[in-house]
């Protein structure tokens, strides 16, 4: 199985990365590592910095990791003309599972990536590969770089080490500093077709075809959300609750109650993540700092600051988890009203939420397209308010009241 097989519906991008991986392999094989990176790559399909953009669920991070694996491919078949990225050799396998010494995958469960973390990445990027063919830095959340962190990264992208490759992922060009994106080669991914997503859920995850098709259709081609919806009963239950909201906002009390339930569900998700991760992290840090059972579990002097830093990180992670859960609910609401609008306009576009068609038809019959468009705008305004750090309950209450008003 080649590393490109997980790029669902991205044939054009896979072809570009395949050509770049072939040129990268030729550069290393020919001994080009002794030259500055900018010179041997000038006339090549390979370059030192890439920017993967595309809508959520398009597979930006999957494409970047697949490319990283292809760059580390050591299959003997390459000498016979085979394309790098076999998926079976040690280089490919360790890069894909995250254990390759020369592939650093950066993903954050915080709201931002700061200067301190970025400086550490830049320091690592200056090192020569320890055993692989390239030093590869995959930044899955480049859009979360603070302005200061972006300026730190800019220097490394401007003056790259000879065999270092940066692979940055972001939803759009506008999410990355202009000075950085101008120095990267752009790859734009599209939303995968629904049928292709359903097919990979069946083939890779062994999901029942009918359930896979329903999940792919409900998430409109978002691979990660489709997989979660198909494998997690709680996710399906939560989605059903969200899609009932448009039928519960006939009065002010229903609006406020629905808003409270959405925020409470998001907080519960954050709490579940905390229970699974925080206790383990805390215990590991206490052990590393020397807290022994024989001393009553007390920490040595001077270590309280480290525990406080961990608690702060855990709090920020809980905040992001809550926001991500709310954003998912708002995305599902947008899809609901999009289907309502399609019914009102008599569009032939396929509906995403066919399992709640009765509710769609009821809402569509009770309003006009103009009101549906205003409701979609209200959901978008709520998402923007959450991005600006507005209190979640306040933002969601304002949205539900706007949905009622139409």
N, C-alpha and C positions, 0 to 999 in steps of 0.2 A: 504494500500500500504506500504510494508516494505521499510525501508531505502535503502536496497540493489537494489531496482528495477531500479535505475538510473545508475547502473554500467553496461554499455552496453558491452556485449561480454567478461565479466571478471568473469566467473563462478568460476574459481580456486581461484582468489583473494577474491571473496565474501565468499567462503567456509572457507578460512583461517581466515578472519576477523570475521565471524560468530562464529567460534570456540573460538577465542580470546575473543570476547564479552561475550560469555557464561562463560568462566573462570573468566573474570573480574567481572561479576555479582556475581559469587559464592564467590569471594574473599571479595567483599564488604558486601554481605549478611551474610557471616560467621564472620564478624567483623574483617577482616584482616587489616583494616585501621590503627590499632594501631601498626602494624609491619612495619619495613623498607621495602620499595618497592622491593628491590632486593631479599629479602628472600622468601616471599610468591609467587613471580613470577618465582622463579628459575626453578621449574618443571612444569610451566604452559605454556599454549599457549599464555598467555598475558605477555606483557613486558612494560617497561616504555617509550621506544623510538622506533619509527617506521620510516622507510624511504621508501616513495612511489616513484618509478621511472617508467619511460615509455616515449614513444615518445609524442610529442605535440598532444593534442586531445584525448589521451588515457583515460583521466578521472582521473588523479592523485588526483586533489583537490576534485573531487566529491567523490572518494573512502575515502579520509581522513575525509571529513565532514560526510559521512554516518557512518563511524566508530565512530566518535565523538558522533553522535546522539545515536548510539547503546549503547555506554558506559553510556549515561545519561538516558537510557530507564527506565521508572518506571511503565510499563504496569503490571497490576495485573496478567496477563496470564503467567508471568514468573514463578510464583509459581506452575503452572500446567505443567511446562516443555517447555513453549514456548520460542523461541529464542529471546533475546533482540534485539530491533530495529524494533518495530511494525510500527513506522511511524505516529502513531495517538496520543500517549500519550503526556503529556505536555513536558516531557524531550526531546523526539524525535522532536516534532514540533518546540520548541524554538531553539534547536540546529541547525536544518536545516535552519530556517529562519534568524538565526544570532542574536537572542535576549537572548540566555541562558547566565546566569550570570557566569557560569563556563566553557564556551567555548569561547576562544579567537581565532578568525580567522585573520591571518596576511597576507595581500596581499599588494603589493606595486605598485604604478604607477610611481615609480622612477627607476633610473638605478641600484641602489644598496640599500641594507639594512645596515645601519651603526651601530656603537658601541652603540650610545645613545639609539636607539630604541631597540636593543637587550638586553641591561642592564635592561630596563623597563620590557621586557618580562620575563627575568630571575627573577626579583624581584617578579613579579606576580606568577611565577611558584612555588615560595616557600610558597605561601599561601595555607591554607586548602580550600577545596571546600566550597563556601558560602551556597549552598543549594543542589547542585547536588551530584552525586556519585563520580565523578572524576573532577579534574582540568585539562582541556584539552587545549593544545596550538597547533593550526593548522597553520603551516608556509607554505603557498602555493608557495613561491618563495625562497626556501632555497638556490638555486643556485645563488641568488643575494647577499648573505651575503659577506661582505668584509672579508679580512683575519682577521682583528682585531675583527669584530663581530663574526666570527666563533670561535675564541679562547674564547670569552666571553660565547658563547653558550656551548662550550665543557665542561666547569665547571659544568653547570646545568645538562647536560646529564650524566656526570660522577657520580654526587652525587645528584640523583633526590629526590624530596620530596616524602613522602609516597604515596600520591594519586594524583600525577601529571603525565600526559602522554604527550609526545611530538610527534607530527605527522608532519614530514618533507616531503616536496614534491620537487623533482628535476628531470630534464630530464634523468640523468644518474648518476651512482656512481661517475664518475670522476668530477662531478660538486659540490661535497661536500668534505670537508676536510677528509682525511683518518682517522684521530683521531675521528671524529664524526661518520662517517659511520660504523666504527668498533664497535661502541656501540649501533647501531640501528639494529632492525630486518628488513630485506629487503623484500619488496614486489614489484615485477616487473609486470607492466601492459603491455598489448599488444595493438596494433592498432585494434580498433573494426572492425568487418566485415561491409562492406558497407551496406548490407541488414539490419543489426541490427540498424545501425544509421538511415537509412531511416524509419524503423519501429517506432523508438522512436519519430522521428519528426512528424510522422502522429498521433501517440497516444497521445503524451504530448503537442504538439504545434498546432495540428489541421491543419497541412500543407497538401496541396493537394498531393496525393501519387506520381504523376508524377514529381512534383517540388521537393518533398523530395528525391526521387530516384536520380534525376539529381544533386541536391546539395551534397548528400552523395557521389556520384560517383566522382564529380568534386574535392571534398576535400579529397578523399581517406580515408574516415573513421574518419576524424577529427570532433568530435561532435560539438565543439563550432563554428568552421568556417562553418560547414554545416548549423547550425541553423541560423547563421547570413546571409549566402548566400541565404537561403530560405525565410527569413523574411525582408531583407533589399534590396530594389531596387537599392540603391546607390552602395552597395557591388557588385551586379551583373553587374552594368554598369562599375564599376572600373575593374572588372575581365576581361570583354570583351576588354577593352582598353589595359590591360596588355598582353593579348593573341594575340593582333594584332602586338605587337612589333617585333616579329621575321620576319614579312613580310615587315617591314619598315626600315631595316638596310642595304639596298643595297648600300648606299653611306655614306660618313662621315657626311654629313648634317643630314641625317635621324637618324644616331646614336646619334648625339648630341641633336637633337630635342627630340627623344624618351627618352633619359636620363633626359632631363630637365622636360619633362612632368611627368615622374615617381616621381621625387623629388618634383615637385610642387603639385602633388596629395597628397603625404605624408604630405607636409606642410599644405595643406588645411585641411586634417583630424585633424592634431594637433590643427589648429586654431579653428575648430568646437568644439573640446573637450574643449578648453580653454574658448570659449564663453559660453559654457553650465555650466562650473564648476567654473571658476576663479572669475567671478563677484559675485557669491553667496558666495564663500569663503571669498572674500575680504570684502563684506558687513557684514558678520557675525563676522569677526575679528574686524572690526571697531566698531561694536556695543559692542562687549565684552570689547574692550579697552576704551570705554566711549566716543566715538565720537558722539556728540548729534547734532540734526538738528538745535537747537537754537544757537549753536556756529559756524555755518557756516560749519559744518562737519569737523572742525579741530580736530586733534588728541591731546590728552593730552601730556605733556612733557614726554620724556623718553620712548615713545612707538614706535618710528620710527624703532627701531631694530626689533621688532616683525613683522612689515609690510615688512621690507626688507627680513626677513627669509621666509615669505610666498611667496613673489615674486620669491625668489630663488627656492623654491620648485616647484612653478608653471612653471618656466622655465625648470627645470629638467624633469618635467612631460611631457611638450611639446616635449622635445628632445626624450624621450622614445616613445611617441606616434608616432612621425615621423619615428623612427627606426622600430617600430613594423609594421607600415603600409608598409614600404619599404621591410621589411623581408617577409611579406605576399605576396607582389608582386613577390619577388624573388622565393618564394616557388611555386607560380603558374607557373612561367617561367620554373622552374625545372621540374614540372609535364608535361608541354608542350613538352619539349625536351625528357623526358622519354617516352612519347607516340610516338614521332618521331622515337626514337631508336627502340621501339617495332615494329613499322611498317617496319623499314629498315631490321630488323633481322627476320621478319616473325613470331614473337612471338604470342602465343595464349592468352597472358595476356590481361585482359580487359582494354580498354582505359579509362582514366579518363575524357578526354576532347572531348567526342563524339560530342558535339555541334559545335565544330570547326574542324571537321574531314577534310574538304576540305583544310584548312590551314595546318593541320598536313601532309596530303598527298603531298601537294605542297613542303613543306620544306623537307620532307623525300626524294622526288624524285630529289631534287636539290642538295643533298649532300650525303656523305657516313657516315657510323656509326662512323668512327674515328673522323670526324669533329663534330658529335653530342656529342660524349663523351667530346671533348675539350670544347664545349659550356656549357655542364653541369658543367665542372670544373671551367669555367669562372664565372658562377653564384655562385658557392660555394665560390670562391675566393672573390667575391664581399661581400658576407655575412660575411666572416671572416674579411675583411677590415673594414666593418661597426662596427664590434665588437671591433676593435682596435681603434675606434674613428677617422677613416679617414673621411674627409669631404664627406658627402653623394653624392654631385654632382660629385666630382672627382672619387669616387669609382664606381658610376653607369656609368659614361662616359667611364671609362676604361673597364667595363664589356661589354657595347654595342659595343665598338670597337673590343673586343675579339670575341664577337658573330658574327660580320661581317666577321672577318678573318677566323673563324672556326678553 
